[in-house]
Structure formats: structure tokens, C-alpha cells
Amino acid sequence: MAWLHIVAPGRGTTPTASSWCECGHRARAVGRLRVLALIDTHRAHRALCPLRTTTTNERRGAA
């Protein structure tokens, strides 16, 4: 449900990353430190995402 896409082409270049989720969470980072921070944010989102924390029965009931 959540995706993280990182582009780090090599030495002397600027890495970029995008994080998105089906729940609507979107984030983008440019630069090494910001990309590393986005990785942490992405992990935290996956742990708290309402689509991942909702039980199967709750999803069926909502439908």
C-alpha cells in the first residue's frame, strides 16, 4: 500500500526520493540528509497508516 522510490545515481549527484501511499500520504525529498529523513518518515507512516492498521473486518464493515 505504501511505496518508497529512491534515486541515487552515484558520486557527485543529488539523491531524490518519493514516498506515497494509497491513503493519500505523499512526500518528496531532495538531498542526502532529506532523503534519509524521508526514509524514516516513510517507515513511521507504514506503522501508522489507517489502511494498514484497520482490521479486515473493519474494512469489510465500511464497504
mmCIF file of the N, C-alpha and C atoms, coordinates in Angstrom:
data_MODEL
# 
_entry.id   MODEL 
# 
loop_
_atom_site.group_PDB 
_atom_site.id 
_atom_site.type_symbol 
_atom_site.label_atom_id 
_atom_site.label_alt_id 
_atom_site.label_comp_id 
_atom_site.label_asym_id 
_atom_site.label_entity_id 
_atom_site.label_seq_id 
_atom_site.pdbx_PDB_ins_code 
_atom_site.Cartn_x 
_atom_site.Cartn_y 
_atom_site.Cartn_z 
_atom_site.occupancy 
_atom_site.B_iso_or_equiv 
_atom_site.pdbx_formal_charge 
_atom_site.auth_seq_id 
_atom_site.auth_comp_id 
_atom_site.auth_asym_id 
_atom_site.auth_atom_id 
_atom_site.pdbx_PDB_model_num 
ATOM 1   N N  . MET A 1 1  ? 0.803   -1.182 0.000  1.00 0.00 ? 1  MET A N  1 
ATOM 2   C CA . MET A 1 1  ? 0.000   0.000  0.000  1.00 0.00 ? 1  MET A CA 1 
ATOM 3   C C  . MET A 1 1  ? 0.860   1.265  0.000  1.00 0.00 ? 1  MET A C  1 
ATOM 4   N N  . ALA A 1 2  ? 2.052   1.203  0.578  1.00 0.00 ? 2  ALA A N  1 
ATOM 5   C CA . ALA A 1 2  ? 2.941   2.368  0.615  1.00 0.00 ? 2  ALA A CA 1 
ATOM 6   C C  . ALA A 1 2  ? 4.191   2.066  -0.198 1.00 0.00 ? 2  ALA A C  1 
ATOM 7   N N  . TRP A 1 3  ? 4.657   3.063  -0.957 1.00 0.00 ? 3  TRP A N  1 
ATOM 8   C CA . TRP A 1 3  ? 5.817   2.879  -1.809 1.00 0.00 ? 3  TRP A CA 1 
ATOM 9   C C  . TRP A 1 3  ? 6.863   3.924  -1.506 1.00 0.00 ? 3  TRP A C  1 
ATOM 10  N N  . LEU A 1 4  ? 8.101   3.526  -1.641 1.00 0.00 ? 4  LEU A N  1 
ATOM 11  C CA . LEU A 1 4  ? 9.228   4.435  -1.483 1.00 0.00 ? 4  LEU A CA 1 
ATOM 12  C C  . LEU A 1 4  ? 10.128  4.249  -2.697 1.00 0.00 ? 4  LEU A C  1 
ATOM 13  N N  . HIS A 1 5  ? 10.385  5.330  -3.412 1.00 0.00 ? 5  HIS A N  1 
ATOM 14  C CA . HIS A 1 5  ? 11.224  5.282  -4.606 1.00 0.00 ? 5  HIS A CA 1 
ATOM 15  C C  . HIS A 1 5  ? 12.411  6.195  -4.378 1.00 0.00 ? 5  HIS A C  1 
ATOM 16  N N  . ILE A 1 6  ? 13.619  5.630  -4.429 1.00 0.00 ? 6  ILE A N  1 
ATOM 17  C CA . ILE A 1 6  ? 14.842  6.390  -4.188 1.00 0.00 ? 6  ILE A CA 1 
ATOM 18  C C  . ILE A 1 6  ? 15.708  6.336  -5.440 1.00 0.00 ? 6  ILE A C  1 
ATOM 19  N N  . VAL A 1 7  ? 16.218  7.504  -5.844 1.00 0.00 ? 7  VAL A N  1 
ATOM 20  C CA . VAL A 1 7  ? 17.141  7.588  -6.969 1.00 0.00 ? 7  VAL A CA 1 
ATOM 21  C C  . VAL A 1 7  ? 18.437  8.178  -6.435 1.00 0.00 ? 7  VAL A C  1 
ATOM 22  N N  . ALA A 1 8  ? 19.492  7.376  -6.477 1.00 0.00 ? 8  ALA A N  1 
ATOM 23  C CA . ALA A 1 8  ? 20.823  7.802  -6.027 1.00 0.00 ? 8  ALA A CA 1 
ATOM 24  C C  . ALA A 1 8  ? 21.811  7.399  -7.120 1.00 0.00 ? 8  ALA A C  1 
ATOM 25  N N  . PRO A 1 9  ? 21.941  8.244  -8.153 1.00 0.00 ? 9  PRO A N  1 
ATOM 26  C CA . PRO A 1 9  ? 22.703  7.855  -9.333 1.00 0.00 ? 9  PRO A CA 1 
ATOM 27  C C  . PRO A 1 9  ? 24.194  7.644  -9.153 1.00 0.00 ? 9  PRO A C  1 
ATOM 28  N N  . GLY A 1 10 ? 24.829  8.213  -8.160 1.00 0.00 ? 10 GLY A N  1 
ATOM 29  C CA . GLY A 1 10 ? 26.262  7.992  -7.982 1.00 0.00 ? 10 GLY A CA 1 
ATOM 30  C C  . GLY A 1 10 ? 26.948  9.177  -7.330 1.00 0.00 ? 10 GLY A C  1 
ATOM 31  N N  . ARG A 1 11 ? 28.240  9.085  -7.265 1.00 0.00 ? 11 ARG A N  1 
ATOM 32  C CA . ARG A 1 11 ? 29.035  10.146 -6.625 1.00 0.00 ? 11 ARG A CA 1 
ATOM 33  C C  . ARG A 1 11 ? 28.863  11.482 -7.350 1.00 0.00 ? 11 ARG A C  1 
ATOM 34  N N  . GLY A 1 12 ? 28.797  12.527 -6.536 1.00 0.00 ? 12 GLY A N  1 
ATOM 35  C CA . GLY A 1 12 ? 28.704  13.857 -7.107 1.00 0.00 ? 12 GLY A CA 1 
ATOM 36  C C  . GLY A 1 12 ? 27.325  14.238 -7.605 1.00 0.00 ? 12 GLY A C  1 
ATOM 37  N N  . THR A 1 13 ? 26.328  13.416 -7.363 1.00 0.00 ? 13 THR A N  1 
ATOM 38  C CA . THR A 1 13 ? 24.961  13.715 -7.796 1.00 0.00 ? 13 THR A CA 1 
ATOM 39  C C  . THR A 1 13 ? 24.064  13.835 -6.574 1.00 0.00 ? 13 THR A C  1 
ATOM 40  N N  . THR A 1 14 ? 22.912  14.411 -6.762 1.00 0.00 ? 14 THR A N  1 
ATOM 41  C CA . THR A 1 14 ? 21.975  14.629 -5.666 1.00 0.00 ? 14 THR A CA 1 
ATOM 42  C C  . THR A 1 14 ? 20.914  13.539 -5.667 1.00 0.00 ? 14 THR A C  1 
ATOM 43  N N  . PRO A 1 15 ? 20.785  12.800 -4.567 1.00 0.00 ? 15 PRO A N  1 
ATOM 44  C CA . PRO A 1 15 ? 19.744  11.778 -4.499 1.00 0.00 ? 15 PRO A CA 1 
ATOM 45  C C  . PRO A 1 15 ? 18.366  12.415 -4.311 1.00 0.00 ? 15 PRO A C  1 
ATOM 46  N N  . THR A 1 16 ? 17.345  11.710 -4.774 1.00 0.00 ? 16 THR A N  1 
ATOM 47  C CA . THR A 1 16 ? 15.964  12.131 -4.585 1.00 0.00 ? 16 THR A CA 1 
ATOM 48  C C  . THR A 1 16 ? 15.154  10.932 -4.118 1.00 0.00 ? 16 THR A C  1 
ATOM 49  N N  . ALA A 1 17 ? 14.039  11.214 -3.483 1.00 0.00 ? 17 ALA A N  1 
ATOM 50  C CA . ALA A 1 17 ? 13.164  10.133 -3.038 1.00 0.00 ? 17 ALA A CA 1 
ATOM 51  C C  . ALA A 1 17 ? 11.724  10.617 -3.036 1.00 0.00 ? 17 ALA A C  1 
ATOM 52  N N  . SER A 1 18 ? 10.822  9.689  -3.286 1.00 0.00 ? 18 SER A N  1 
ATOM 53  C CA . SER A 1 18 ? 9.391   9.950  -3.221 1.00 0.00 ? 18 SER A CA 1 
ATOM 54  C C  . SER A 1 18 ? 8.748   8.851  -2.388 1.00 0.00 ? 18 SER A C  1 
ATOM 55  N N  . SER A 1 19 ? 7.808   9.257  -1.557 1.00 0.00 ? 19 SER A N  1 
ATOM 56  C CA . SER A 1 19 ? 7.064   8.318  -0.727 1.00 0.00 ? 19 SER A CA 1 
ATOM 57  C C  . SER A 1 19 ? 5.586   8.587  -0.963 1.00 0.00 ? 19 SER A C  1 
ATOM 58  N N  . TRP A 1 20 ? 4.823   7.539  -1.209 1.00 0.00 ? 20 TRP A N  1 
ATOM 59  C CA . TRP A 1 20 ? 3.393   7.727  -1.381 1.00 0.00 ? 20 TRP A CA 1 
ATOM 60  C C  . TRP A 1 20 ? 2.652   6.500  -0.915 1.00 0.00 ? 20 TRP A C  1 
ATOM 61  N N  . CYS A 1 21 ? 1.383   6.711  -0.605 1.00 0.00 ? 21 CYS A N  1 
ATOM 62  C CA . CYS A 1 21 ? 0.548   5.642  -0.060 1.00 0.00 ? 21 CYS A CA 1 
ATOM 63  C C  . CYS A 1 21 ? -0.860  5.795  -0.612 1.00 0.00 ? 21 CYS A C  1 
ATOM 64  N N  . GLU A 1 22 ? -1.574  4.711  -0.665 1.00 0.00 ? 22 GLU A N  1 
ATOM 65  C CA . GLU A 1 22 ? -2.946  4.741  -1.160 1.00 0.00 ? 22 GLU A CA 1 
ATOM 66  C C  . GLU A 1 22 ? -3.869  5.577  -0.286 1.00 0.00 ? 22 GLU A C  1 
ATOM 67  N N  . CYS A 1 23 ? -3.490  5.813  0.967  1.00 0.00 ? 23 CYS A N  1 
ATOM 68  C CA . CYS A 1 23 ? -4.321  6.612  1.874  1.00 0.00 ? 23 CYS A CA 1 
ATOM 69  C C  . CYS A 1 23 ? -4.251  8.098  1.554  1.00 0.00 ? 23 CYS A C  1 
ATOM 70  N N  . GLY A 1 24 ? -3.322  8.502  0.690  1.00 0.00 ? 24 GLY A N  1 
ATOM 71  C CA . GLY A 1 24 ? -3.189  9.900  0.319  1.00 0.00 ? 24 GLY A CA 1 
ATOM 72  C C  . GLY A 1 24 ? -1.891  10.541 0.796  1.00 0.00 ? 24 GLY A C  1 
ATOM 73  N N  . HIS A 1 25 ? -1.129  9.836  1.595  1.00 0.00 ? 25 HIS A N  1 
ATOM 74  C CA . HIS A 1 25 ? 0.159   10.361 2.058  1.00 0.00 ? 25 HIS A CA 1 
ATOM 75  C C  . HIS A 1 25 ? 1.102   10.519 0.873  1.00 0.00 ? 25 HIS A C  1 
ATOM 76  N N  . ARG A 1 26 ? 1.698   11.711 0.743  1.00 0.00 ? 26 ARG A N  1 
ATOM 77  C CA . ARG A 1 26 ? 2.662   11.981 -0.320 1.00 0.00 ? 26 ARG A CA 1 
ATOM 78  C C  . ARG A 1 26 ? 3.797   12.802 0.257  1.00 0.00 ? 26 ARG A C  1 
ATOM 79  N N  . ALA A 1 27 ? 5.033   12.495 -0.114 1.00 0.00 ? 27 ALA A N  1 
ATOM 80  C CA . ALA A 1 27 ? 6.193   13.272 0.325  1.00 0.00 ? 27 ALA A CA 1 
ATOM 81  C C  . ALA A 1 27 ? 7.311   13.095 -0.690 1.00 0.00 ? 27 ALA A C  1 
ATOM 82  N N  . ARG A 1 28 ? 8.152   14.120 -0.793 1.00 0.00 ? 28 ARG A N  1 
ATOM 83  C CA . ARG A 1 28 ? 9.287   14.087 -1.729 1.00 0.00 ? 28 ARG A CA 1 
ATOM 84  C C  . ARG A 1 28 ? 10.464  14.760 -1.050 1.00 0.00 ? 28 ARG A C  1 
ATOM 85  N N  . ALA A 1 29 ? 11.671  14.266 -1.328 1.00 0.00 ? 29 ALA A N  1 
ATOM 86  C CA . ALA A 1 29 ? 12.877  14.832 -0.729 1.00 0.00 ? 29 ALA A CA 1 
ATOM 87  C C  . ALA A 1 29 ? 13.994  14.897 -1.758 1.00 0.00 ? 29 ALA A C  1 
ATOM 88  N N  . VAL A 1 30 ? 14.816  15.926 -1.625 1.00 0.00 ? 30 VAL A N  1 
ATOM 89  C CA . VAL A 1 30 ? 15.983  16.116 -2.488 1.00 0.00 ? 30 VAL A CA 1 
ATOM 90  C C  . VAL A 1 30 ? 17.174  16.394 -1.585 1.00 0.00 ? 30 VAL A C  1 
ATOM 91  N N  . GLY A 1 31 ? 18.249  15.655 -1.803 1.00 0.00 ? 31 GLY A N  1 
ATOM 92  C CA . GLY A 1 31 ? 19.450  15.815 -0.985 1.00 0.00 ? 31 GLY A CA 1 
ATOM 93  C C  . GLY A 1 31 ? 19.605  14.665 -0.003 1.00 0.00 ? 31 GLY A C  1 
ATOM 94  N N  . ARG A 1 32 ? 20.836  14.343 0.306  1.00 0.00 ? 32 ARG A N  1 
ATOM 95  C CA . ARG A 1 32 ? 21.144  13.159 1.111  1.00 0.00 ? 32 ARG A CA 1 
ATOM 96  C C  . ARG A 1 32 ? 20.447  13.154 2.469  1.00 0.00 ? 32 ARG A C  1 
ATOM 97  N N  . LEU A 1 33 ? 20.592  14.222 3.237  1.00 0.00 ? 33 LEU A N  1 
ATOM 98  C CA . LEU A 1 33 ? 20.002  14.248 4.576  1.00 0.00 ? 33 LEU A CA 1 
ATOM 99  C C  . LEU A 1 33 ? 18.476  14.227 4.536  1.00 0.00 ? 33 LEU A C  1 
ATOM 100 N N  . ARG A 1 34 ? 17.902  14.920 3.579  1.00 0.00 ? 34 ARG A N  1 
ATOM 101 C CA . ARG A 1 34 ? 16.436  14.927 3.467  1.00 0.00 ? 34 ARG A CA 1 
ATOM 102 C C  . ARG A 1 34 ? 15.910  13.571 3.007  1.00 0.00 ? 34 ARG A C  1 
ATOM 103 N N  . VAL A 1 35 ? 16.638  12.900 2.129  1.00 0.00 ? 35 VAL A N  1 
ATOM 104 C CA . VAL A 1 35 ? 16.234  11.559 1.705  1.00 0.00 ? 35 VAL A CA 1 
ATOM 105 C C  . VAL A 1 35 ? 16.290  10.598 2.890  1.00 0.00 ? 35 VAL A C  1 
ATOM 106 N N  . LEU A 1 36 ? 17.350  10.677 3.685  1.00 0.00 ? 36 LEU A N  1 
ATOM 107 C CA . LEU A 1 36 ? 17.434  9.817  4.870  1.00 0.00 ? 36 LEU A CA 1 
ATOM 108 C C  . LEU A 1 36 ? 16.282  10.092 5.832  1.00 0.00 ? 36 LEU A C  1 
ATOM 109 N N  . ALA A 1 37 ? 15.917  11.360 6.005  1.00 0.00 ? 37 ALA A N  1 
ATOM 110 C CA . ALA A 1 37 ? 14.794  11.704 6.867  1.00 0.00 ? 37 ALA A CA 1 
ATOM 111 C C  . ALA A 1 37 ? 13.480  11.183 6.285  1.00 0.00 ? 37 ALA A C  1 
ATOM 112 N N  . LEU A 1 38 ? 13.344  11.238 4.965  1.00 0.00 ? 38 LEU A N  1 
ATOM 113 C CA . LEU A 1 38 ? 12.124  10.735 4.322  1.00 0.00 ? 38 LEU A CA 1 
ATOM 114 C C  . LEU A 1 38 ? 11.990  9.227  4.511  1.00 0.00 ? 38 LEU A C  1 
ATOM 115 N N  . ILE A 1 39 ? 13.099  8.513  4.487  1.00 0.00 ? 39 ILE A N  1 
ATOM 116 C CA . ILE A 1 39 ? 13.054  7.064  4.723  1.00 0.00 ? 39 ILE A CA 1 
ATOM 117 C C  . ILE A 1 39 ? 12.469  6.791  6.113  1.00 0.00 ? 39 ILE A C  1 
ATOM 118 N N  . ASP A 1 40 ? 12.914  7.545  7.116  1.00 0.00 ? 40 ASP A N  1 
ATOM 119 C CA . ASP A 1 40 ? 12.373  7.383  8.467  1.00 0.00 ? 40 ASP A CA 1 
ATOM 120 C C  . ASP A 1 40 ? 10.889  7.740  8.516  1.00 0.00 ? 40 ASP A C  1 
ATOM 121 N N  . THR A 1 41 ? 10.515  8.823  7.842  1.00 0.00 ? 41 THR A N  1 
ATOM 122 C CA . THR A 1 41 ? 9.110   9.232  7.796  1.00 0.00 ? 41 THR A CA 1 
ATOM 123 C C  . THR A 1 41 ? 8.260   8.161  7.124  1.00 0.00 ? 41 THR A C  1 
ATOM 124 N N  . HIS A 1 42 ? 8.777   7.581  6.058  1.00 0.00 ? 42 HIS A N  1 
ATOM 125 C CA . HIS A 1 42 ? 8.051   6.528  5.336  1.00 0.00 ? 42 HIS A CA 1 
ATOM 126 C C  . HIS A 1 42 ? 7.823   5.313  6.237  1.00 0.00 ? 42 HIS A C  1 
ATOM 127 N N  . ARG A 1 43 ? 8.851   4.904  6.959  1.00 0.00 ? 43 ARG A N  1 
ATOM 128 C CA . ARG A 1 43 ? 8.705   3.778  7.891  1.00 0.00 ? 43 ARG A CA 1 
ATOM 129 C C  . ARG A 1 43 ? 7.663   4.080  8.954  1.00 0.00 ? 43 ARG A C  1 
ATOM 130 N N  . ALA A 1 44 ? 7.706   5.286  9.502  1.00 0.00 ? 44 ALA A N  1 
ATOM 131 C CA . ALA A 1 44 ? 6.745   5.683  10.533 1.00 0.00 ? 44 ALA A CA 1 
ATOM 132 C C  . ALA A 1 44 ? 5.328   5.680  9.966  1.00 0.00 ? 44 ALA A C  1 
ATOM 133 N N  . HIS A 1 45 ? 5.167   6.173  8.751  1.00 0.00 ? 45 HIS A N  1 
ATOM 134 C CA . HIS A 1 45 ? 3.840   6.187  8.137  1.00 0.00 ? 45 HIS A CA 1 
ATOM 135 C C  . HIS A 1 45 ? 3.303   4.772  7.953  1.00 0.00 ? 45 HIS A C  1 
ATOM 136 N N  . ARG A 1 46 ? 4.155   3.881  7.507  1.00 0.00 ? 46 ARG A N  1 
ATOM 137 C CA . ARG A 1 46 ? 3.702   2.495  7.312  1.00 0.00 ? 46 ARG A CA 1 
ATOM 138 C C  . ARG A 1 46 ? 3.200   1.887  8.617  1.00 0.00 ? 46 ARG A C  1 
ATOM 139 N N  . ALA A 1 47 ? 3.816   2.246  9.727  1.00 0.00 ? 47 ALA A N  1 
ATOM 140 C CA . ALA A 1 47 ? 3.389   1.709  11.019 1.00 0.00 ? 47 ALA A CA 1 
ATOM 141 C C  . ALA A 1 47 ? 2.065   2.314  11.473 1.00 0.00 ? 47 ALA A C  1 
ATOM 142 N N  . LEU A 1 48 ? 1.748   3.534  11.017 1.00 0.00 ? 48 LEU A N  1 
ATOM 143 C CA . LEU A 1 48 ? 0.561   4.237  11.495 1.00 0.00 ? 48 LEU A CA 1 
ATOM 144 C C  . LEU A 1 48 ? -0.536  4.418  10.443 1.00 0.00 ? 48 LEU A C  1 
ATOM 145 N N  . CYS A 1 49 ? -0.298  4.004  9.228  1.00 0.00 ? 49 CYS A N  1 
ATOM 146 C CA . CYS A 1 49 ? -1.249  4.213  8.138  1.00 0.00 ? 49 CYS A CA 1 
ATOM 147 C C  . CYS A 1 49 ? -2.604  3.599  8.471  1.00 0.00 ? 49 CYS A C  1 
ATOM 148 N N  . PRO A 1 50 ? -3.682  4.365  8.301  1.00 0.00 ? 50 PRO A N  1 
ATOM 149 C CA . PRO A 1 50 ? -5.014  3.830  8.602  1.00 0.00 ? 50 PRO A CA 1 
ATOM 150 C C  . PRO A 1 50 ? -5.399  2.636  7.718  1.00 0.00 ? 50 PRO A C  1 
ATOM 151 N N  . LEU A 1 51 ? -4.837  2.554  6.526  1.00 0.00 ? 51 LEU A N  1 
ATOM 152 C CA . LEU A 1 51 ? -5.146  1.418  5.655  1.00 0.00 ? 51 LEU A CA 1 
ATOM 153 C C  . LEU A 1 51 ? -4.465  0.136  6.128  1.00 0.00 ? 51 LEU A C  1 
ATOM 154 N N  . ARG A 1 52 ? -3.329  0.271  6.816  1.00 0.00 ? 52 ARG A N  1 
ATOM 155 C CA . ARG A 1 52 ? -2.603  -0.901 7.302  1.00 0.00 ? 52 ARG A CA 1 
ATOM 156 C C  . ARG A 1 52 ? -3.031  -1.292 8.707  1.00 0.00 ? 52 ARG A C  1 
ATOM 157 N N  . THR A 1 53 ? -3.498  -0.329 9.506  1.00 0.00 ? 53 THR A N  1 
ATOM 158 C CA . THR A 1 53 ? -3.845  -0.626 10.888 1.00 0.00 ? 53 THR A CA 1 
ATOM 159 C C  . THR A 1 53 ? -5.301  -1.025 11.056 1.00 0.00 ? 53 THR A C  1 
ATOM 160 N N  . THR A 1 54 ? -6.128  -0.787 10.045 1.00 0.00 ? 54 THR A N  1 
ATOM 161 C CA . THR A 1 54 ? -7.528  -1.191 10.090 1.00 0.00 ? 54 THR A CA 1 
ATOM 162 C C  . THR A 1 54 ? -7.618  -2.695 9.898  1.00 0.00 ? 54 THR A C  1 
ATOM 163 N N  . THR A 1 55 ? -8.394  -3.362 10.721 1.00 0.00 ? 55 THR A N  1 
ATOM 164 C CA . THR A 1 55 ? -8.531  -4.810 10.599 1.00 0.00 ? 55 THR A CA 1 
ATOM 165 C C  . THR A 1 55 ? -9.378  -5.152 9.373  1.00 0.00 ? 55 THR A C  1 
ATOM 166 N N  . THR A 1 56 ? -9.278  -6.351 8.924  1.00 0.00 ? 56 THR A N  1 
ATOM 167 C CA . THR A 1 56 ? -10.037 -6.825 7.767  1.00 0.00 ? 56 THR A CA 1 
ATOM 168 C C  . THR A 1 56 ? -11.528 -6.680 8.003  1.00 0.00 ? 56 THR A C  1 
ATOM 169 N N  . ASN A 1 57 ? -12.006 -7.033 9.188  1.00 0.00 ? 57 ASN A N  1 
ATOM 170 C CA . ASN A 1 57 ? -13.434 -6.920 9.487  1.00 0.00 ? 57 ASN A CA 1 
ATOM 171 C C  . ASN A 1 57 ? -13.914 -5.467 9.445  1.00 0.00 ? 57 ASN A C  1 
ATOM 172 N N  . GLU A 1 58 ? -13.099 -4.529 9.934  1.00 0.00 ? 58 GLU A N  1 
ATOM 173 C CA . GLU A 1 58 ? -13.474 -3.119 9.895  1.00 0.00 ? 58 GLU A CA 1 
ATOM 174 C C  . GLU A 1 58 ? -13.563 -2.634 8.457  1.00 0.00 ? 58 GLU A C  1 
ATOM 175 N N  . ARG A 1 59 ? -12.649 -3.090 7.591  1.00 0.00 ? 59 ARG A N  1 
ATOM 176 C CA . ARG A 1 59 ? -12.705 -2.702 6.179  1.00 0.00 ? 59 ARG A CA 1 
ATOM 177 C C  . ARG A 1 59 ? -13.943 -3.277 5.518  1.00 0.00 ? 59 ARG A C  1 
ATOM 178 N N  . ARG A 1 60 ? -14.281 -4.514 5.812  1.00 0.00 ? 60 ARG A N  1 
ATOM 179 C CA . ARG A 1 60 ? -15.477 -5.123 5.220  1.00 0.00 ? 60 ARG A CA 1 
ATOM 180 C C  . ARG A 1 60 ? -16.736 -4.408 5.690  1.00 0.00 ? 60 ARG A C  1 
ATOM 181 N N  . GLY A 1 61 ? -16.769 -4.030 6.962  1.00 0.00 ? 61 GLY A N  1 
ATOM 182 C CA . GLY A 1 61 ? -17.922 -3.330 7.502  1.00 0.00 ? 61 GLY A CA 1 
ATOM 183 C C  . GLY A 1 61 ? -18.097 -1.955 6.872  1.00 0.00 ? 61 GLY A C  1 
ATOM 184 N N  . ALA A 1 62 ? -17.001 -1.308 6.542  1.00 0.00 ? 62 ALA A N  1 
ATOM 185 C CA . ALA A 1 62 ? -17.053 0.007  5.943  1.00 0.00 ? 62 ALA A CA 1 
ATOM 186 C C  . ALA A 1 62 ? -17.553 -0.056 4.507  1.00 0.00 ? 62 ALA A C  1 
ATOM 187 N N  . ALA A 1 63 ? -17.307 -1.172 3.846  1.00 0.00 ? 63 ALA A N  1 
ATOM 188 C CA . ALA A 1 63 ? -17.736 -1.319 2.455  1.00 0.00 ? 63 ALA A CA 1 
ATOM 189 C C  . ALA A 1 63 ? -19.207 -1.578 2.417  1.00 0.00 ? 63 ALA A C  1 
# 
